[in-house]
Amino acid sequence: MPIGAWRNLGQHIHSISSSSAWWLGDWLLYGQEEYPSRYKHAVAQTSLDYQTLRNYAWVARRFESPQRVSGLSFQHHAEVAGLAADERSGLLKRALELGWSRNELRRQVKARKELAGVADGKVPARLKMRPNDDQRQRWQEAAEHEAVDLLAWITKILDDVS
């Protein structure tokens, strides 16, 4: 098999793999009213465990079809599913624009939660900074160069020196 064909096959397999989580989640949601023992049947039919199926259905419920961002995986959506709709949408848009991996999106979500003081029940230190315009511009450019938002970049820099 030539390398180009092999790569194309890998892309198709990845697309099917990511889509199958959506399909299973939607399938379970569809059966919600009609089939009360749907999870028992789904476990038997798919050989997936109950919690995996519940997770698929939960993420599918959080993102109706028009809200799903083409070009991002089911796993990207799962990372932000617990957030408010506008925050989910904004983070997915940035992930697509900046080419974030699922792991980078996870880091962004964690950084936002930490800055909001909700991660692990800890209250973050409150810093007051008054950068001048030149500093802010340089910092913004550095953050964009690393494909992260400014707040996440500042947090990373501070973490690196501590």
Secondary structure, 3 states (H helix, E strand, C coil): CCHHHHHHHHHHHHHHHHHHHHHHHHHHHHHHHHCCCHHHHHHHHHCCCHHHHHHHHHHHHHCCHHHCCCCCCHHHHHHHCCCCHHHHHHHHHHHHHHCCCHHHHHHHHHHHHHHHCCHHHCCCCCCCCCCCHHHHHHHHHHHHHCCCCHHHHHHHHHHHHC
